[in-house]
Amino acid sequence: MEHFKLRAVFERGYVRLFSISVAVSLVAAMISWIICSYFVQPMYKSSVSLIIYNSESDRLTNYSDVMMSQQLVKTYCEYAKSIAVAEDVLQSLNLKMSVSQLHSMVSVAPKANTQFLVISVKSSDPEEAVRIANQLSLSLKKVSTEIMKYDLVKILDKAQYPSSPDGLSTPQTVILTFFISLTAILAVVCFFKYMSDPLPPSENS
């Protein structure tokens, strides 16, 4: 009889701990929702895809042209991140920001083993992200042509208006916060419970 009473107390204790863990996790999720809704500004991402040719024509005649174009992508990646291109974008769009501010919004990435270059822009204003991304491709063509004397940049896909913010949405963030909090709390409770349990007596004692 005493065994069943102890078991009931033990089970009630764990139910209480679990209830507290869920309550604390709900509070964490609510705080996460408040932060995402009122303090974190959603960011929008828009990208433009370019292709680099090692020829003024749109046709690559042989394998060496393809390999050379792939090497040129790295060069044009640096052109896209240059101050000259950034200044041309700022002047063309009449943007009231510095070159460093513009660079912080832009990411340039070549696709491995291809002739493709992707320029992405993040902004709290989705329309601004589209405008800057498209102008970056035009400014890259302009600046690189002035330096290289050849226009090797072809715009494959223009930047499109982003339909949703970049990254996790507010509901996804809240749900993730809840489950991470719950898992962490239960892990800590189990750890301290394990550490507080007395060790079983040794057979040699």
C-alpha positions in Angstrom: 0.0 0.0 0.0 2.8 2.4 0.9 4.5 1.6 -2.4 1.4 2.8 -4.4 1.2 6.0 -2.3 4.8 6.8 -3.1 4.3 6.0 -6.7 1.3 8.3 -6.8 3.3 11.1 -5.2 6.1 10.5 -7.6 3.8 10.7 -10.7 2.1 13.8 -9.4 5.5 15.5 -9.0 6.5 14.8 -12.5 3.1 16.0 -13.8 3.6 19.2 -11.9 7.1 19.6 -13.3 5.9 19.0 -16.8 3.0 21.5 -16.4 5.5 24.1 -15.1 7.8 23.4 -18.0 4.9 23.9 -20.5 3.9 27.1 -18.8 7.4 28.6 -18.9 7.7 27.6 -22.6 4.4 29.3 -23.4 5.7 32.5 -21.7 8.9 32.2 -23.7 6.9 31.8 -26.9 4.7 34.8 -26.1 7.7 36.9 -25.5 9.1 35.7 -28.8 5.9 36.7 -30.5 5.9 40.2 -28.9 9.6 40.7 -30.0 8.9 39.6 -33.6 5.7 41.6 -33.9 6.8 44.9 -32.4 10.6 45.1 -32.3 12.0 43.1 -35.2 11.5 44.6 -38.6 10.9 42.0 -41.3 13.5 41.8 -44.1 12.8 41.1 -47.7 15.2 39.5 -50.2 15.3 39.9 -53.9 17.8 38.4 -56.3 19.0 38.9 -59.9 20.7 36.1 -61.9 23.5 36.9 -64.3 25.5 34.8 -66.7 29.1 35.7 -67.7 30.3 34.9 -71.2 33.9 34.9 -72.3 32.7 36.2 -75.7 30.7 39.1 -77.0 28.4 36.6 -78.7 25.9 34.6 -76.8 27.4 31.4 -77.9 30.3 29.6 -76.2 32.2 27.9 -79.0 34.3 25.4 -77.1 35.2 23.9 -73.7 38.0 26.5 -73.1 35.4 29.3 -73.4 33.3 27.7 -70.8 36.2 27.3 -68.4 37.3 30.8 -68.9 33.8 32.1 -68.3 33.7 30.2 -65.1 36.9 31.9 -64.0 35.6 35.3 -65.0 32.6 34.8 -62.7 35.0 35.3 -59.8 36.3 38.5 -61.3 32.8 39.8 -61.9 31.8 38.9 -58.3 34.5 41.3 -57.1 33.3 43.9 -59.6 29.8 43.6 -58.2 31.1 44.3 -54.7 33.3 47.3 -55.8 32.9 50.9 -54.7 32.5 52.0 -58.3 29.5 49.8 -58.9 27.9 50.8 -55.5 28.4 54.5 -56.3 26.8 54.1 -59.7 23.8 52.4 -58.0 23.4 55.2 -55.4 23.6 57.9 -58.1 21.2 56.1 -60.5 18.6 55.5 -57.9 19.3 58.7 -56.0 19.6 56.7 -52.7 20.4 58.6 -49.5 22.8 56.1 -48.0 26.5 55.4 -47.9 28.5 52.9 -49.9 29.0 50.8 -46.7 25.3 50.8 -46.0 24.6 49.6 -49.5 27.2 46.9 -49.2 25.7 45.7 -46.0 22.4 45.0 -47.9 24.1 43.1 -50.8 25.4 39.6 -51.1 27.1 38.3 -54.3 27.6 34.6 -54.8 28.8 32.7 -57.8 27.2 29.3 -58.4 29.9 26.6 -58.2 31.3 25.3 -61.5 28.9 27.4 -63.6 28.9 30.8 -65.4 26.1 32.1 -63.2 26.3 34.9 -60.7 23.5 35.7 -58.2 23.2 39.2 -56.6 20.8 39.4 -53.7 19.6 42.4 -51.8 17.9 42.5 -48.4 15.8 45.5 -47.3 12.9 46.2 -44.9 11.2 47.7 -48.0 10.5 44.9 -50.6 10.2 47.5 -53.5 13.6 48.9 -52.6 15.2 45.5 -52.6 13.9 44.9 -56.1 15.0 48.3 -57.4 18.5 48.0 -56.0 19.0 44.4 -57.2 18.0 45.3 -60.8 20.1 48.4 -60.7 23.1 46.5 -59.4 23.0 44.3 -62.5 22.8 47.3 -64.8 25.6 49.1 -62.9 27.8 46.0 -63.0 27.3 45.8 -66.8 28.2 49.5 -67.2 31.3 49.6 -64.9 32.7 46.3 -66.1 32.2 47.3 -69.8 34.1 50.5 -69.2 37.0 48.7 -67.7 37.1 45.5 -69.8 36.0 47.2 -73.0 33.6 44.3 -73.6 30.1 43.6 -72.2 30.3 40.1 -71.0 27.4 40.3 -68.5 24.0 39.0 -69.6 20.9 39.4 -67.3 19.2 36.0 -67.1 16.5 36.7 -64.4 15.5 40.1 -63.2 14.7 40.6 -59.5 11.2 39.8 -58.6 9.0 41.3 -55.9 9.3 39.1 -52.8 6.0 37.7 -51.6 7.1 37.1 -48.0 9.8 38.2 -45.6 13.1 36.4 -45.8 13.8 33.8 -43.1 11.4 32.3 -40.5 8.0 33.8 -40.2 6.6 35.0 -36.9 4.5 31.8 -36.3 7.5 29.6 -37.2 9.7 31.5 -34.8 7.1 31.3 -32.0 6.6 27.5 -32.4 10.4 26.9 -32.6 10.9 29.0 -29.4 8.2 27.0 -27.6 9.7 23.6 -28.4 13.3 24.6 -27.8 12.4 26.1 -24.4 10.4 23.0 -23.5 13.2 20.7 -24.5 15.8 22.7 -22.7 13.8 22.9 -19.5 13.0 19.2 -19.5 16.6 18.4 -20.1 17.7 20.5 -17.2 15.0 18.9 -14.9 16.1 15.4 -15.9 19.7 16.2 -15.3 19.2 17.6 -11.8 16.8 14.7 -11.0 19.5 12.2 -12.1 22.2 14.0 -10.1 20.0 14.1 -7.0 19.1 10.4 -7.0 21.3 8.4 -4.6 23.6 5.9 -6.1 22.6 2.2 -5.7 24.6 0.4 -3.1 27.6 -1.5 -4.4 27.5 -5.3 -4.4 30.9 -5.3 -2.6 29.7 -3.1 0.2 
